[in-house]
């Protein structure tokens, strides 16, 4: 299995991620990881911080001469803004002169302060910030490299931004990822793209924020990942937890999801067909999203995740309470974006890739990449 742990705060000196369980011999370079992190900064509607952030990466362990060693891989992402925050975020004993006492509605601020007994929202928001996802994306670059050795690719695209929606008729393939990333809103539907850009511009004028929906697609995913045997090993459950574990996500569906609930059974399931040319089974549609009985079917994996509008507004209007005086006020403002939905697609790719890579390692095993590939080939051959 693949495990990872992140550490660090948004304005701290660095983020750190440790990834355990990768087999030996997986080719990886710092440039590949940096390229994934650069994709995370994409998207129309991002704030000035994206222009200031620069992901200074270093691999501290687990890789030698461009290949994993089978030991834990440790990556540090340094914060180039740290000099400006050294006093405020210092780990040394002391106190801040600028406590944040007006928690933002929709954020972790108030409940985190209640949970841990804090009187300063910064003690919560620094870790709750989506800046932490940069460490996850670094881990996801390793997972994507591993999946690539098995012929699997994960891509994403935005299907809704605010009220603007794609009609869902076009889905990008792995070869279209460059086209998706070139879109200002990471949308594969040119008509919907223009409407999404207009939504962002309107929300920006109002000092407001937007949510949306991202679709994640898994190509070449082998059948049999996950299990029907135990509830906590079902692949759809694992995917839902991973996607809802991203900051600001509020809903997940696999395949046609909630829409299936309103159909009759004859219109809700994917017919099973035999492909004589490839000697494999295939499904006639993607209603189940490539998952049946808690296991991948080998067909296209389809998952969608809904992101709420960002809680920090450029023009704060939502009422809150000062936790010291208990007087009604408006929430404080940190630097923020109009929307982070396009970037959230890259993070969603990461989380799906980490789940699939972990389950592939559980199923096929192997201490080296060569052993993993050999086991994978033998399994596929046994299905023909």
N, C-alpha and C positions, 0 to 999 in steps of 0.2 A: 504493500500500500504506500501511497504518497502522502506525506504530512508536511505542513508548513506552518511556521509561526512568524508573525510580524511584530516589530517593536518600534516605538518612536512616536513623537508628537508632530503635529502639523508645522509648528515653528521651532521645533527642536533642532539639534545639530544634524540629525540624520534619521533616516528610516533604515531598518535592518530586516531582512528576511532570511530565515534558515529553512531549507527544503531538504527533507530526509526521505530516503527510499528510492532515489533514482539509481538505476543500474549503472555499472561502470561502462565507459566507452561511448557515452553519448556526446557527439560533437556539439560544442556550444562556444560562442564568442561573446565578448562584451558588446560588440556592435549589434548582434542580434537582439540582445536584451534592450539596448538603448533604442533600437528601432521601434520596439513595441511600446516603450515608454513615450516616445515621440508621438505615436499614434494616439495615446491617451490625452494629449494636450490639444487634439484637433477639435474643430467644431465652431460654427457660428454661434455667437452668444456667450462665448467665454470672456471672462473679465481680464483685466490687466495682469493679474498674477500669472496667467499662462505665458505672458511674454517675459515675465521676470524669472519664472521657474526654469532652472536648468538642471537636468538630472545628471549629477556627477556620480558615476558608477564605479564600484570596485568589487571584484570577486575576492573574498577573503579566504575562502577554503573550498575544498571539494572538487576543484578543477585544476588539471595540470596539462599544459601544452594543448589547450583547446578541447580537452575531453574530461568527462566526469570520472571520478575515481571510485564511485560506489559509496563514498562517505558523504555526510551532510554538506550541502552547498550553502555557503553563506555569502550574501550580497549586501553591500551597504550603498545607500543612495543619499549623498550628502545634500544638505540644504544650503544653497548659495546665499540665502537671505539671513543665515544664522548670525552674522555680525551685528545686524540690526536688532536681534532678539536675545542676545546673550544675557542681558541684565534681567529682562522680563521672564525668561524661561530658564534661568540659571538653576542647576541642581543643588547649588550650595545653600546652606541655611539663610533665611531672609524672608522678606515679604514684598508684595507688589504695592506700588503706589497707585495703581489703576485697576482696582477690582471691578469686575463686570457683575452687576447686581440686577440687570433687567433681562431675564431669560427670554429667548426667542420662542414664540409658539411654533410647534412643529419640529423643534430640534431636541436634542438630548439634554439641553441645558438644565431645566428645572428638575426633572426626575433624577438625573445624575447627581445633582447637588443634594437632593433628598436622600438618595441611596447611600452616598458616601459621606454625608455630613459636611459638604463643602459650603463656603459662603461666597465663592468666586466661580462664575461660570467657566472661566478659562481652564480650571482644573478638569472640566468635563470636555469642553469643545475641542481642545487640542488633540485628543485621541479620537473623539467622535468624528472629526473632520474626514472628508473623503480623500484628503491628501494621503491617507493610509493606503488607499488602493494602489498607489504607485508601487508599493512593496509587493502587493499581490500580482500586479502585472509583470513584475520581474520574475516572480515564481511561475507565472503562467507562460512566460517565454520558454522556460525549461519544459513545461508540460506539453506545449505545442511542438517543440522539437522532438519529444518522445513520440507523440502521436504521429508525427510525420514519418517516423520510421516504420509505422504500421499502415501507412497509406491513408491516414485520417487527417482531415482539416476542419477547423472551426472558423466560421465567418459570422459577421453580424451586420445588420443594417437597421436604420430607424424606419419604423412603419407608421408612427404617429408622433406629432410634436404639437402640443396644445390641442386645438380642434382639427388641425390639418392631418389628413390620413392618406396613406397610400392605398390603392385599391387591392393590394395583395396579390396581383396577378404575376408580378415579376419578383423572382428571388435570385440573388446573386450566387454564383458558384465560386469556388476557390480562385478561379482565374479572374474574377471580377472585383477582388478585394481592393485593388488599386483604384478602380473606378469609384467604389463606395467611399474610400478615404478621400478622394479628390472632391467629393461633394461637400459643400460647406456645412451641411447638416447630416452627412453620411446616409443619405437616402438614395436608393437605387432607382427610384421612380422620378424622372425629371419633372413631370407635371406636379407631383406632390411636393417636390423639393422647393419649387417657387412659392407654394402656399406656406410651407414651413418657414421659409426665410421671412415672409411677410408677417407671420405670427410672432417671430422673435423680434422683429423691428417694432411691432406694435407694443409688445410687452416692455421693451426697452424704453420706449417713450413714456410709458406709464410708471416706470421704476418698479415693475413687477417681475415675476418669474414664471417659467413654464415647465411642465412635466411632459411625459410622453411614453411611448412603448418602443422597445427594441426587440427585434427577432434575432435569435441565434440559431445557426444552422450547422449541423455536424455531418460532413460528407465522409464516406468511407469508414464509418464507425462499424466495427465488427459486431455480429450478433452475440448475445449471451452476456453482455456486461450488466452487472446488477444481479438480483436474485429474487425469486418469488417466495423463498423459504422464510425469510425474516423481514419484519417491517422496516428495520433500519438499514437494510441492504438493497431496498428497491431503488432502481436507478432514477425513477421519477421523483421519489422523495429526496434523494441526495441532490439532484439538480435543483429542486425547489428550495432546499435549505441553502445551497450555495448561492443561488441568485437572490433570494430574499435577505441573505447576509450582507449584500451590498448596501451601503448607506442610501437611504431615501427610497428604496424599493418597497412597493406595497402589494404587488400581486404577480403571480406566475401562472402560466398555463402551458401545458404540453400538447402539441398538435393543435386541434381545433378547440381544446379546452372547454370553456364555459358554453360555447356555441353548441357543442355536442349534446348538452343536457336538454335542449329544446327539439332535438330530432328523434325520429323513430329509429329503432335498431337497424332497420334495413338501409338507413342513410347515415349511420353513425360509425360504421366499422370499415376497415380496409380489407378488401378481398385479397386472398392469397393466390398468387399465380406462380407458375413454374417457367423459368427462363431456360430453354433448352440450349441456347447459345453459350451461356455461362455456367450452366448446370447449377443454378441456385434458385431459391425461392425469392420472390419479391412481392411487395404489396402494391395494389393498384391505385393507391392514393396515400395521402399523408395525414389523414384525419387523426390517427393515434400519435402522430409526431415521432414515429420510429421507436415507440415503446409499447410493449404489451406485457402484462403480468409482472411489471417491475423490472423488465429486462429489455435491452436494446434488441431490435429485430434485424439490424443490418441495413435497414432502409434509411432514408434521410431523417436525421434527428431534427426536430423543430421545437424550440422553446421560446416563449415570449415573456418579457418581464416589464412591468409597469412602474415608472418612476414618478413620484409626486413632485410638484414644483418645489424648488429650493426654499428652505425656511428663512434664509437671510435675504431680505429685500433691499434693493437700492433706495427705495422710498418707504421706510418702515411705517405701516399704518395699523398693524394688528395690535390690539391692546394686550398688555401684560401687567405684572405687578412687580414693583421693586421689592426684592426679598428682604431688604433691611428696613425700609420705612413702611412697607405694605401699601404704598400709595399706587394708584393706577398710573401707568405711563405707557410708552411704546418701547419696543425691544431695541437693544443696541444693534449697531451695524458693523460687521466685519466686511472686508473686501469679498465680493460675491460675483456670480455669473447671472446672466438672464436665464440660461439653461445649461445643463451639463449632460443632457440626454445623448448627444452624439458621442461624447467621451465615455458615457456609461456603457455604450455598446462594446467598446474595447475591454472594459472591465468585465462585462458579462461573458465575452469570449473567454477571458481568462478563467473565470470560475467554472464554466462548462468544461474547458480543457483540463483543468485540474481534477475535476470529478472523473472525466473519462480516462485520463491517464492513470489515476489511482485504481480504478476498476479494471483497466487493462492489465496493470501489474498484478492485481489480485488474481485475475483469471489465468494469465499466461506465465507469470512468474519469471524468474531468471535473474542471476546476479550480474549479468552483462547484457548489453544491448543485443549482441549476437545470439545469445541464448533466448532472449525475449522474442526476437524475430523468428527464430527457428520454431519455437513453440506456437507462435501465431500462425505461421505457414502450415504447420502440421494440423492445427485445429481447422483452418479453412479447408484444407484438403479432405479432411474427414467428413465435411458436410456435403461434398459433391456427390 
